[in-house]
């Protein structure tokens, strides 16, 4: 609808002598070209980008699991110690740390594979920091 009124305005300007025949054709062609470009659909996201996005989200979830897992095992350990009233059963926390380190390494590797994704970049940076912190405190 907008192009029709614009074309009518151009035609009226040409008839009034405000623009020449050549200017009229150039302006009409420019309007038609711009309307053709605006009606084009955006390109769909490629399968490679989708797979990188999925890998980035999986890596992010693994990183979060590696962060939360020692906390869960520590809470289980505290519950067991409070119920048994002895401090001998500390294997749960060690298991939690080992699983956490394994999950953080997996998250780091998957984040490197899916590097262009935003979640992957955040995962690589965060998991590398968490790995260094965990390794410093466990040794």
TAGI-V873824 format. One line per field, one symbol per residue. burial: 1 if it has 16 or more other C-alpha atoms within 10 Angstrom, else 0. A space follows every 10 residues. Layout:
burial->???
This chain:
burial->0000001001 1001000000 0001000100 0000000000 0000000000 0111111111 1111111011 0011001101 0000000000 0110011111 1111111111 1111101011 1111011101 100100000
